[in-house]
Amino acid sequence: MYSYRRRNRIGPGSIFLIVLFASTIIGLAYIAYLDKGKFWDILPIVGIPGCIISLIAAIFNLVRKTGGGYIFLLFFMIFLAGTVLSSVFGPFAVYREAERDLEAKRYQESIQSYKVILENYPGSRYVNPSLENISYACYQSGRY
């Protein structure tokens, strides 16, 4: 006799992705605890693929009418929020503001913004360009 599988069951692939996403979030939290600069640099790199994969998994599980789809929607919202926050906060936003000030020849404001990057995000990838640009801004403003 043929027995039907229940359709609302979460498969092993979905369980693997749930564990992977949960461990990714825990790893990001650990990196944020250790080094804020590296956290803000890694967040968009992890967030964008996380959004795409979790949205595909959510659609797949919701089509199959399993409860895992809602979990993947939650992961999608978490990764999307992280991706958006990485462009609004962190060293990227401060560096972008400092670049605008430097282009507008507001050297004192750009120096202050670059100092914020150097003091608050010493592990960020924006530290070396900030050091170069802060020296250029000091030179242009006459502070040798």
N, C-alpha and C positions, 0 to 999 in steps of 0.2 A: 504494500500500500504506500502511496506517495504522501509524504508529509510536507506541509508548507512551512517555510521559514517565516518567522515573524518579521514584518517589514520595519517595525519601529526599533530595531536593534542597532546599536552602534557597532560598526565593524572594527576589526583590528587596525586598519589604516587610520581610521578616525581617532582611535585611542592613542596611536603613536603620535599623531599630530597634536592632540591635546597635551600629551606629556611633553612633546617638543616645545610647544608654545609656552607652557607653564614654566619649563626650565629656562627658556629664553628670557622670560620676564624676571625670573629670579636672578639670572645672570646679569641682566641689565641693572637690577637693583643693587647687586653686589658691586658692579663697576661704578655705579653712581655713588656708592658709599666710599669706594677707594679713591676715585679721581673724577671730579665733575667735568673736567675738560674732555677726557676721553669718552665719558658717557654721552655728552652732547654731540661729539663727533661720530660716535657709533650709532646713535639713535636713528638717524634717517637711513643709514645703511641696513639696519635690521628692520625698521618700521615699514619701508616700502614693500619688500618681498613678503613680510608678515601680513600686510594688508591684502596683497594679491592672493596669497595661498589661503588665508583664512576665509576670504570671500568666496573663492572657488569651493572650498570645503563646506562652507555654509550652504551655498546653493545646492551642492551635491546632496548634502544630508537633508535639506528641507524638501528637495524633490522626492527623496526616498521616505520622507515623513518620519525621520528619526529625531530624537531629542538632541542629538549632537549639533544640529544646525544652529540652535540658539547659543550654544557654547561658542561656536565659531563666529557667530555675530558679535558676541562679547569680545572675543579676541580681536576681531576686525576693528571694533570701536576703540579698543585700547591702543592698537598699533597705529591707527589713524590719528588718534589724539597725540601720540608720541611724535609722529611725523610732523604734524602741524605745530606742536609746541617747540620742536627743534628749530623751526624757522622763525619763531617769534621770540624765544628766550635763548639763553646760552651764548657761547662765544660767537656764533655765526651772526646773530642779530647785532651784537655789540661791534663786531668787526665791520659789518655792513654800514652801520651808523658812523663809525670812525672813517671809513672810506669816503662816505658822502661829505663829511666835514672836511676831509683833506682836499677833496676835489673842489669844494666851495671856498677853499683858502681860509677856513676857520681852524687855524692850527692849534690853538689852545684847547678847543673842544675835542679835536681828534687826538691830541696827546693824552687828555684825560681818559678817553675811551680806550685807547691802546693800553694805558696803565691798568685799567679795569681788567682787561684780558690777561695781562701779565701777572696781576696779583690774584685774581679769582680763578683763572683757568690755566695754571702753569703746564698742564699736560696736553693742552689742546694743540691741534695742528696750526692754529692761527698765531702761535707765539712767535715763530721766526719771522713771518711777514710783519707782525706788529713791531718787533724790534727794528726791522729795517725802516718801516714807515714812521716810527716815532723819531728815529734819528733824522729822517728827511724833514719831518715837521719841525723839529727843533732847529735844524739848519735854516729852513725857510723863515722861521719866526725870529731868527737872529740870536737864538740861545745856543751858543757853542759850548 
